[in-house]
Amino acid sequence: MRTYDPPVQMLTQTNGLRVVLVELAHLHTTTVSLFIKVGSRFETAHENGLSHFVEHMLFRGTERYASSLLLNTAVERLGSMLHAETGRDYTLFQMGLPPERLAEGLDIIADLMSSPRFEDIDLERELVLEELNEDYNDDGAEINDGDLARGLLFGDHPLGQRIAGSRANVQRFTRDEVMDFFRRYYGAANSILCVAGPHTMAEVTAATAPMAKVPKGIAAVVPGVVAPQTAAHPRITFVEDAGSQTNMTLVLQGFAEASPQYLPMVGLLRCLDDGMSTRLHYELCDQKGLAYSINAGVDALTDISLFEISGATAHHKVVALIEALAKILASLRETPVTDAELDRIRTRYRYELLASFDDGSAMASWFGGTRLYADPPSLGSRLHAIEQLTAAQITAVARELLQPHRLAAAFVGKITEKRQREIEAALAAW
């Protein structure tokens, strides 16, 4: 098997921080990514939203850079911007840098993680509440169909919680709560720092020396995932909203990346949505005019994944859209994909994986972020595996995955009781 993977080296600092270097000598920029094993699945209901809130508060400055302006100015003087995101099972802080500014960038990240000020909490609270306003309508009803569907699928399990938390939680978080949560989860022992770019290990070792001042903290244990649903019918919710379209999200509990069923599930996904010639766009948009766009994706968590279909359409078209979608999904359980489809799946997967070698952020995510939970498989092995993928494997996964009892769905729009019954019937029957 041909070796595709770039050289990867690792070291562990005395505080427990794992440092990963992905050597990408062909690049002219460096990506620095700090992955932390924390997110909404680690929060109790009382804490829900704290991971996201801490992420916001860290932009408020450090002991050296005592305000958000000073901190962001220091980063931007390096030609960079500080990017951050909170997920369900990880949090990320990232910079793209000229390679010669690596040490300066890491010095700022070390400062951020060792001496945050957590000032101006009430001002930041207002910003987070403004962000949350996007998920509610004028009547106070939640209209984020993706979050609503996940809440139905996982119930009281932390994976059913909103990443940003509830308004009530955000309104009452105190500075002490924020600082305590930070001390528990944002330590070196719970983090991986990945440098992806044209560097030697000697350069990275020297540049990461300031990270030794980050407190060790704890190594968090991920909460166990719930068992797959055994309900007889899909779980469906409808929210009345006066918008111009009905928005919808359908999620099915899928397979973990370590599962042998994961790659066939990715093949199934690419049958549905991998360009304008694949089934969702061509049949539902191009040929039937039922939506401008409808998308499918896989949200891969550490121990499971979510197979997700989302879109929007005119209120009066939503029943026809769901009925047509149900027929497409049902057909994939019964009829193998064609040779032409299988060839396209392999070709496009291969191209996108090869393109990731030119993307420092993608390499950092694969070799750094994945390692929060398990050693990443080689990219070469993924290329080999996709070449071995068969139509029979895709059909077998479709038969197991595309089942009503695995489904949770949320619809937000003007949906009459009659339309609700018709949607429920279509999803129960497929």
N, C-alpha and C positions, 0 to 999 in steps of 0.2 A: 504493500500500500504506500502510495506516495505521501511524503511528509509535507503538510501544508502549514502546520501551526508555527507561529513565530516562537523564538526562544523565550522562555518564561523562567525567571529566577525569583526566589523568595527569601526573606529573612524575618525574624521575629525580634522586636525590640524588648528590652528588659521589662517594660510595662505591659507586655502582652500584645502590642500592636503588630499585626501581620502586614508586611510590606511586600507587594508584588510588583515586579518589573516585567512589562511586556515589551520586548525589544523590537521596535519597528524602525529600522534604520532608514527605510525609504521615505519616511514622513518628514515634513518640515515644521511640524508643530508637536506639542506635547499635551496630553490630557492627564490631568490629576483628578482622581476620583476617590472620595472617602465614602465607603459603604458602611452603614451602621445597622446592626440587627435590631431594629425597633420600628414600629408602625402600629396601625390601629389594631392588629390582631393581638398585640401584647397588652392592650389596655383593658381595664375593667370598664363596666358601664359608667362608673363615676368618673373615670379618667378619660373616657373617650374624647378624642380631639387633642390630647396633650402632645402627642408626637408632632402633629401638624403645627400646634401653637409654639412649641419649642423651636421648630424650624424657623418660623417667623421671627421669634424673639432673638435668635442668634444673629440676625442682620442688624440688630440695634446697637452693636458695637462691643468692643472689648476694652480691657484695661489700657492697652496701647492705642487703640483707635476708638476713642470714647464716644463716638456717635455713628449713626448709620452713614452719614455723609463722609466722615473720615475713613470708615471701613471700605465703603464702595469706591472712594477715590483711590485708596491704596491698591485695590484690586485692578481698577481700570487703568491705572498708570502702567501696569504690566501688559496692557493690551488686551486684558481679559474681562470677563464678567463672572461673578459668583452665581452659579446656578444651584438651585436646591429643589428637591422634591421629596414628598413623603408618600409612601405606599402602604400597603397592608402589612408587608413583612420586611420592609427595609426603608431606610432613609438615605438620601444621597446628597453630598455636597461636591461640586465639580467646577473645575476651571480648565479652560484651554489657554495654553501659554506658548510664547516663543521658547524653544528649548533652553536658551541661555538664561531665562528668567525662572527656571524651575525652583531653585533654592529660595528665591524671594516669595514665590507663590506658596510654597510649603511653609514658610515662616508665618505667613498670614493664617493659613489653615491651622497651624499649631496654636497660634494665639486664640483663634476662634474657639477651639475645643478645650482650651485650658483656662481661659480667663474671660468668659463672656460677662457682660454687665447686667443684662436682663433689666434694663431701664425702660421707661416709657411704656409700661405694660398696658395702660389704659388706651393709649393711642394705637398700639398694635392690635389691641382687642377690637377697636372700631374697624380696622382694616380687615381683620378676619371675618367680622360680622358682615361687612360689605361683600366679601367673597361668598359667604354663605347665602346672601340674599339672592344669588343667581339660582339657587336650588329651591326657591319658594315663590309662589305666585302672590298676587295682591290679597288673596283671601287667607294667606298663611299656610296653604297646603304645600307639601313637598312635591316637587315636580321633576326631580332628578330620577329619570326612569332606570338608569343603571344602578344607582344606590337602592332604589325601591326593589328591584329584582333580586339583588344580592341579599337584602334583608329577608325577603321571602325564602330564598334558597337556604340560608344558614340560620335563620331564626335568632336565638339568643347567643349563638356562638360568636366570639369576637370578629370572625370574618364577615358577619352580617352588619357590623357597625360601619358608620360613615367615617371616612378618613378624617374629615374636618371636624367631626363631632356634631353635637347638637347645639342650637343657639343657647339653650339653658346652660350647658356646660361651659361654653366659651364666655358667657356673661359672668360666670362666678369664679373662673380660674384665678388663683392668687399668685403673686410672685413666688411665695414659698413653695407652692405646689409645682410651679414650673421648674424651679431650681432643684427640688427634690427629684423630680422625674429625670431631669438632665443628669444629675449625679448618678442615678441608678443605671441608666441605659447608654449614655453617650461616652463611655470610657473606652480606653484603648483595647481592653480585652474583648470588647464587643464590636470591634471595628476592623475593617480591612482598608488599607490605603493602596491604591493601584496607580502606578505611573506607566503610561503607554506612550512611547515615543522613541526618538533616536538617542538612547542613553546607555551607558554601561552601568553595571551594578555598583561600581566604585562611586560613580557620580550620584547615584540614587542614595546610596548609604550616607554619603556626606550631606546631601540635600535634605534628607529626612531626619537628621540629628535633632532639630528642634521639636519633633513630634514626641521625643522622649519625655517631655514635660507634661504631656497629657495624662491625667490620672488614669489608673488602671481600670477602675470600675468593676462591673460584673460581666460575666458571659451569660447572656439571656437564654433561657430555655423556651423554645417556641411552643405555644399551646397546641395540644392535639387537635386535629381536624375532625369535624363531625363525619359520621357515616353517610354514605349516599342516601338520598331520599328513597322511601318505600311507599310513598303516597300513591293512591290508585290513579290520581289525575294530576295534571299540572297545577301549580300554585300560581294564581293570577290575581293581579290587583289593577283597578281602574281609578284614575284620579281625574276629576273634572277640571279642565283648564280652558280658558277662553282664547288660547293662542290660535294661530292660523292653520296649524297642522296638528295631527296626532303623532306624538313621539312614542317609540316603543323600544324595549330591550327584552330579548329572550336570552336566558343563560341556562346552560346545562353543566352539571358538575362533571368535569373531564378527568384526564389522567395526568399524573405527575410526569415531569421530564425524565425521571429515572425509569419509568414504566416502558416495557416494550410496545405498549399501545400508543405511546405519545407520538412517535413519528408518523404512523398511519393516521392518527388524528389530525396532524398537520397536513397530511396529504388530503384528507377529507375537507379540511378548511380551504385548501387551495382549489379544490373542485368548485367550491361555492364562490369564493371571492379571492381572486388573484389576477386582477386585470379586467378589462372591459369585455373580454370574450368569455368569461366564466359565468356560471349559471345565474347567480343572483342578479348581476347587472344586466346580462344579455336578456334573460327571460322576463324579469320583473320590471326593469327600467326600459331597456331598449325596445323590447317587443310588445310589452303590455302597457307601458306608461303608468304603472302603479306607484312609482316613486321616482324622485330625481336621483336618489342614491340610497342604497341599503348595503350595509357592511357586515362582514363577519370577522372575528378575530379570536385568538386564544390568549387569555390572561394567565400566564404561568406563575403559580406560587411555588413555594418550596416543596409541598407535599401533594398538591392537587393542581388542577388547572380549571379554568372556566372557559367553556366554548360559548361564544357570545355572538348574537346577531342583533343589530340595531339599525334603526332607520326612522324616517318620518314620511308622512303622506297626508294628503287632504283627508279631512274627517270622513267624508263619504266613501273613500276608497279603502279604508283600513280593513274592512272585512274581506274584500276581494284580495287584498295584498296578503293577508294571513292565510286565506284558503290556497292561494297560488304557492306561497312559501311552504305550506304543509305538504303539498304535492311534491315539490322538489325534494324536501327532506325525506319523505316516504320512499321516493324512487331510489334514493341513494342506499337504502337498506336492502333493496331487492335487485337492483340492476348494477352490475359492475361498471366502473368508469371505463371509458374507451381507451384504446391504446394511445390515441392522440392526446387525450387528457392526461394520461399518465406520463407521457413524454414531456408535455408542457410543465407538469408539476415538478418533475426532476430537473428540467432545464432552468426554470425560474428559481427554484430553491438553490441550485448550484450557483447561479449568477449572484444572487443576493448574499450568499455566504462568502463567496470570493470577494465581493465588493466590501464586505465588512473588514477585510484585511487592510483596507485603505481608510478606515474610520477608527481613530483612536478611542472615541467614546464607546463604540461597539466592542472593541477589544478589551477595554477596561471592564465593561459590564460582564463579558463572558468569563474572563480569567480572574477578575477581582470580585465582582458582585455575586456570581454564582458560588464562589468559595465561602461565602457567609454560612452556607448550609452543607455543601458537599463539594468534593473536587470536581471541577468541570471536565466533561468528556472532551476528547480532542475534536477539533473541527474537521480534521481529516477523517475521523471515524464517522462523523455525521455525513460527510460527502459520500463515503462508501455506503453507508446505510441507505441513503436516499436512492442510490442506484439500484439497491436490492429491493426497494419497495414494490409491492405487487398490488394489483387491483383487488385481489381476494382479501388482502390485509385491510385495505380501506373499507371494503364492504363489511368485513367482520366488525370493525370498530364502529361503523355506522349503525349496525344492528344493535350493538350494545349501548352506544351513546345516545342515539336519536330516539329516545323513548319518552313518552309523556310523563312518567313518574320521575324523571330526572330534571324536568323543566320548571323554571320559575319565570314569569313574564310580567312586565309592568307596561301599562298603556296610560299616557297622559294626553288628554285632549277632550274634545266634545264627542263623547261616546254614549249614545242612547242605551237604554236598557236592552232594547232589541239587538243592537250591535254587540253589546256585551255577551248576550246569550249566543249569538252567532260565532263570535270569536272563541268563546269557551268550547263550543261544539266542534269547531274546526281543529283546535289544539288537542282536544280529548281524542279525536278520531284518528289523527295521523299516526 
